[in-house]
């Protein structure tokens, strides 16, 4: 009797009817979801890292650049460098 019940149950259940069909969304919906990856720019593809030893690196894509800043002891102070930069930028505008 048990074998007949199992056989009958398997014959009457359609497992495919239990799930929603899989289909591609309409083109309007796909455009609204915007599945495309953003265009890589300097802002979203680059970052800075400071190693535990204090060394700072700039990463952009597969490129790594070690950052070194040197100021000569006899050079201009930062205040004067900023003034020069602002004046230079103002001339370009």
ZIZILIN-V226395 format. One record per residue. RES is the residue in three letters. OMEGA is omega as a letter, one per 20 degrees, with the letter a starting at -180 (NA if undefined). D_CENTER is the distance of its C-alpha to the mean C-alpha in Angstrom with 2 decimals. Layout:
res->RES omega->OMEGA d_center->D_CENTER
res->RES omega->OMEGA d_center->D_CENTER
This chain:
res->UNK omega->a d_center->61.01
res->UNK omega->a d_center->57.54
res->UNK omega->r d_center->56.75
res->UNK omega->a d_center->57.68
res->UNK omega->r d_center->55.38
res->UNK omega->r d_center->52.35
res->UNK omega->a d_center->53.11
res->UNK omega->a d_center->53.60
res->UNK omega->r d_center->50.38
res->UNK omega->r d_center->48.26
res->UNK omega->a d_center->49.95
res->UNK omega->a d_center->49.37
res->UNK omega->r d_center->45.68
res->UNK omega->a d_center->43.19
res->UNK omega->r d_center->39.82
res->UNK omega->a d_center->37.99
res->UNK omega->a d_center->39.39
res->UNK omega->a d_center->37.71
res->UNK omega->r d_center->34.15
res->UNK omega->r d_center->32.58
res->UNK omega->r d_center->32.19
res->UNK omega->a d_center->28.78
res->UNK omega->r d_center->28.09
res->UNK omega->r d_center->25.47
res->UNK omega->r d_center->24.83
res->UNK omega->a d_center->26.56
res->UNK omega->r d_center->24.84
res->UNK omega->r d_center->24.86
res->UNK omega->r d_center->22.99
res->UNK omega->r d_center->20.38
res->UNK omega->r d_center->19.89
res->UNK omega->r d_center->19.64
res->UNK omega->r d_center->16.94
res->UNK omega->a d_center->14.91
res->UNK omega->a d_center->13.61
res->UNK omega->r d_center->12.13
res->UNK omega->r d_center->8.63
res->UNK omega->r d_center->7.91
res->UNK omega->a d_center->9.80
res->UNK omega->r d_center->8.45
res->UNK omega->r d_center->10.27
res->UNK omega->a d_center->11.54
res->UNK omega->a d_center->10.06
res->UNK omega->a d_center->6.28
res->UNK omega->a d_center->7.17
res->UNK omega->r d_center->9.96
res->UNK omega->r d_center->11.31
res->UNK omega->r d_center->14.84
res->UNK omega->r d_center->16.49
res->UNK omega->a d_center->20.11
res->UNK omega->r d_center->21.95
res->UNK omega->r d_center->24.73
res->UNK omega->r d_center->27.32
res->UNK omega->r d_center->25.93
res->UNK omega->a d_center->24.60
res->UNK omega->r d_center->21.54
res->UNK omega->r d_center->19.08
res->UNK omega->r d_center->16.54
res->UNK omega->r d_center->13.80
res->UNK omega->a d_center->12.45
res->UNK omega->r d_center->11.48
res->UNK omega->a d_center->14.48
res->UNK omega->r d_center->16.58
res->UNK omega->a d_center->17.81
res->UNK omega->r d_center->20.25
res->UNK omega->a d_center->22.65
res->UNK omega->r d_center->23.35
res->UNK omega->r d_center->27.07
res->UNK omega->a d_center->28.81
res->UNK omega->r d_center->32.52
res->UNK omega->r d_center->34.99
res->UNK omega->a d_center->38.57
res->UNK omega->a d_center->41.12
res->UNK omega->a d_center->43.15
res->UNK omega->r d_center->40.28
res->UNK omega->r d_center->39.57
res->UNK omega->a d_center->38.32
res->UNK omega->r d_center->34.84
res->UNK omega->a d_center->36.49
res->UNK omega->r d_center->38.12
res->UNK omega->r d_center->35.01
res->UNK omega->r d_center->33.15
res->UNK omega->r d_center->36.19
res->UNK omega->a d_center->36.19
res->UNK omega->a d_center->32.50
res->UNK omega->r d_center->33.08
res->UNK omega->r d_center->36.23
res->UNK omega->a d_center->34.62
res->UNK omega->r d_center->31.80
res->UNK omega->r d_center->34.50
res->UNK omega->a d_center->36.45
res->UNK omega->a d_center->33.57
res->UNK omega->NA d_center->33.14
